[in-house]
Amino acid sequence: MSRVDTLQARLQPLYQQLAAHPLYRSLVRVEDLRLFMESHVFAVWDFMSLLKTLQRGLTCVDVPWLPSSAPESRRLVNEIVLGEESDVYEGVAISHFELYLLAMHKTGASTAGIDALVAALHEGKGIHTALDNCGAPADATRFVRDTFALIESRGLHAVAAAFTFGREDLIPDMFRGLVRDLNRELHGTLSTFIWYLERHIEVDGDEHGPMALRMVSSLCGEDDRKWAEAEEAATFALTARLRLWDGIASSIGANQVLLAG
């Protein structure tokens, strides 16, 4: 096995916990899905901050331009940025984050929290101040803080590992089947969200996932310390995702009890 294969194998228990998480069984109505999206959108958004950290570190974004020292990794990260930041949906260029917002609007989910965060950042406020004041669900706020703690304290190899092993293709088939069933009941209201989910499975599995694995391998090389730090960062990212799922499941459960009462 290659070193990246070994790392993937060591992370399997966390992948299995995510795939079997009770959150998916708790999603039975469109109201539950809306609550899910209102927190999950923050993970969709901060995924781009991980990616941009990699692009900034592996390519040259300064003027005058100079070639970076990691030619393979810079190509890989630029390919991933193209797909994530400028995909094409119904003939229009759009980032996956903006597509997710569109799906939320069509589903009837509130974008108030994420809109407030983005607006505060546009005004020049720092990420932690923006999080404090945007009204986001607590589980989403904690998830974003964890992501930025990793960005601010780890090397590029560790950021690449968190990015690679904590991707959106972790969402299992069961969840996508539920969304398709709800979509039929709601006469196509969830079609944009389904496209988002299927698109991530497609590009993460066939394109971006293999690229990201090669990037981790390239950045870690044969350095035992870097591989250990990559595993630590990947474990951190997956554990944070489990906590996010725990928080969303708890919110959905509480809301179901409230509605039943």
C-alpha positions in Angstrom: 0.0 0.0 0.0 1.1 3.6 -0.7 1.3 5.9 2.3 -1.8 7.7 1.2 -3.6 4.4 1.0 -2.4 3.5 4.5 -3.7 6.9 5.8 -7.1 6.3 4.1 -7.3 2.9 5.8 -6.5 4.4 9.2 -9.4 6.9 8.8 -12.0 4.2 7.9 -13.5 4.0 11.4 -14.3 7.7 11.2 -15.7 7.3 7.7 -17.9 4.5 8.9 -19.2 6.6 11.8 -20.2 9.3 9.4 -21.9 7.0 7.0 -23.9 5.4 9.8 -24.7 8.6 11.6 -28.2 8.8 13.0 -28.7 12.2 11.4 -29.7 10.6 8.2 -32.5 8.6 9.7 -33.8 11.7 11.4 -34.4 13.4 8.1 -38.0 12.6 7.2 -39.7 15.9 6.2 -38.7 18.9 4.3 -38.6 20.9 7.5 -35.8 18.6 8.7 -33.9 19.1 5.5 -34.2 22.8 5.8 -32.6 22.7 9.3 -29.8 20.5 7.9 -29.1 22.9 5.1 -29.1 25.9 7.4 -26.1 24.4 9.2 -24.5 22.5 6.4 -24.1 25.6 4.2 -21.4 26.8 6.6 -19.4 23.6 5.8 -19.9 24.3 2.1 -18.7 27.8 2.6 -15.6 27.1 4.7 -14.5 24.3 2.4 -13.6 27.1 0.0 -11.4 28.7 2.6 -9.4 25.5 2.9 -9.1 25.4 -0.9 -8.0 29.0 -1.2 -5.4 28.5 1.5 -4.0 25.7 -0.7 -4.1 27.9 -3.8 -2.5 30.8 -2.1 0.3 28.5 -0.7 0.9 26.4 -3.8 0.6 28.9 -6.6 1.6 32.5 -7.1 -1.1 35.1 -6.7 1.2 38.1 -6.4 2.4 40.6 -9.0 5.0 40.3 -10.4 4.3 36.6 -10.9 6.9 34.0 -10.1 6.7 30.2 -10.6 6.0 28.3 -7.4 8.2 25.4 -6.3 5.4 22.8 -6.6 4.4 22.4 -10.2 2.3 19.3 -9.9 0.4 20.5 -6.8 -0.2 23.9 -8.3 -1.8 22.4 -11.3 -4.0 20.1 -9.2 -5.2 22.9 -6.9 -6.0 25.2 -9.9 -8.0 22.4 -11.5 -10.0 21.9 -8.3 -10.5 25.7 -7.9 -11.9 25.8 -11.4 -14.5 23.2 -10.7 -15.5 24.4 -7.2 -15.5 28.2 -7.8 -16.6 28.3 -11.5 -18.7 25.2 -12.3 -21.5 25.5 -14.9 -25.1 24.9 -13.9 -27.9 25.4 -16.5 -25.5 27.2 -18.7 -24.3 29.7 -16.1 -21.0 29.9 -14.3 -21.5 29.5 -10.6 -19.5 28.4 -7.5 -20.8 25.4 -5.6 -21.4 27.6 -2.6 -23.6 29.9 -4.7 -25.4 26.9 -6.1 -26.0 25.6 -2.6 -27.6 29.0 -1.7 -29.8 28.7 -4.8 -30.9 25.2 -3.6 -31.7 26.6 -0.2 -33.9 29.3 -1.6 -35.8 26.8 -3.7 -36.2 24.5 -0.7 -37.4 27.2 1.5 -34.4 27.1 3.9 -33.3 30.3 5.5 -30.0 31.8 4.4 -30.1 34.5 7.0 -27.2 33.2 9.0 -24.8 32.6 6.1 -25.8 35.8 4.4 -25.0 37.8 7.6 -21.6 36.1 7.8 -20.7 36.9 4.2 -22.0 40.5 4.6 -19.9 41.0 7.7 -16.8 39.7 6.0 -17.5 42.0 3.0 -17.5 44.9 5.5 -14.0 43.9 6.6 -14.9 42.2 9.9 -12.7 39.3 11.1 -14.0 35.8 10.9 -14.5 35.4 14.6 -16.3 38.7 15.0 -18.5 37.8 12.0 -19.3 34.4 13.5 -20.2 35.9 16.8 -22.8 38.2 15.3 -24.3 36.3 12.3 -26.8 34.3 14.2 -25.6 31.0 12.9 -26.5 27.7 14.6 -24.0 26.9 17.4 -22.9 23.6 15.7 -22.1 25.5 12.5 -20.2 28.2 14.3 -18.1 25.6 16.1 -17.4 23.8 12.9 -16.2 27.0 11.1 -14.0 27.9 14.1 -12.4 24.5 14.0 -11.7 24.9 10.3 -10.0 28.3 10.7 -8.0 27.1 13.7 -6.6 24.4 11.4 -5.9 27.0 8.7 -4.2 29.3 11.1 -2.0 26.8 12.9 -1.0 24.0 10.4 1.2 23.6 7.4 0.0 23.2 3.9 0.4 19.4 4.0 -2.0 19.4 7.0 -4.5 21.7 5.3 -4.4 19.5 2.2 -5.2 16.5 4.3 -8.1 18.1 6.0 -9.4 19.3 2.6 -8.9 15.9 1.0 -10.3 13.6 3.7 -13.2 15.8 4.9 -14.9 16.3 1.5 -18.6 16.6 0.6 -18.7 13.1 -0.9 -18.9 11.8 2.6 -22.7 12.1 2.4 -24.0 8.5 1.9 -26.3 7.1 -0.8 -29.1 6.8 1.8 -29.3 10.6 2.2 -29.4 11.2 -1.5 -32.2 8.6 -1.8 -34.2 10.4 0.9 -33.8 13.7 -0.9 -34.9 12.2 -4.2 -38.0 10.8 -2.5 -38.8 14.2 -0.9 -38.2 15.8 -4.3 -40.9 13.7 -5.9 -43.3 14.6 -3.1 -42.5 18.3 -3.5 -42.8 18.3 -7.4 -39.1 19.0 -8.1 -38.5 21.7 -5.5 -35.2 19.9 -4.4 -33.9 19.4 -8.0 -31.1 22.0 -7.5 -30.0 20.4 -4.2 -30.0 17.0 -5.9 -27.8 18.4 -8.7 -25.4 19.7 -6.1 -25.2 16.4 -4.3 -24.7 14.3 -7.5 -22.2 16.8 -8.9 -20.0 16.5 -5.8 -20.1 12.7 -5.9 -19.2 12.9 -9.6 -16.3 15.4 -9.4 -15.0 14.2 -6.0 -14.9 10.6 -7.0 -13.7 10.9 -10.6 -11.7 14.1 -10.6 -11.1 16.2 -7.5 -10.7 13.3 -5.1 -7.8 11.6 -7.0 -6.2 15.0 -7.6 -6.4 15.9 -3.9 -4.8 12.5 -2.9 -1.9 13.1 -5.2 -1.5 16.6 -3.7 -1.3 15.2 -0.2 1.3 12.6 -1.4 3.3 15.3 -3.1 3.3 17.6 -0.1 4.1 15.0 2.5 6.7 13.1 0.3 8.7 10.7 2.4 8.6 12.9 5.5 7.3 10.8 8.5 6.5 14.0 10.5 4.4 15.4 7.7 2.5 12.2 7.3 1.8 12.1 11.0 0.6 15.7 10.9 -1.5 14.9 7.9 -3.3 12.1 9.8 -3.8 14.3 12.8 -5.4 17.1 10.6 -7.6 14.6 8.7 -8.8 13.1 12.0 -9.4 16.6 13.3 -11.5 17.5 10.2 -13.6 14.3 10.3 -14.2 14.6 14.1 -15.4 18.1 13.5 -17.7 16.9 10.9 -19.1 14.3 13.3 -19.7 17.0 15.9 -21.5 19.0 13.2 -23.7 16.1 12.4 -24.4 15.5 16.1 -25.5 19.1 16.5 -27.7 19.1 13.5 -29.3 15.8 14.5 -30.0 17.3 18.0 -31.6 20.4 16.5 -33.8 18.3 14.2 -34.9 16.1 17.0 -35.8 19.0 19.2 -37.8 20.6 16.4 -39.6 17.4 15.7 -40.7 17.2 19.4 -41.8 20.8 19.2 -43.9 20.3 16.1 -45.4 17.1 17.5 -46.4 18.9 20.7 
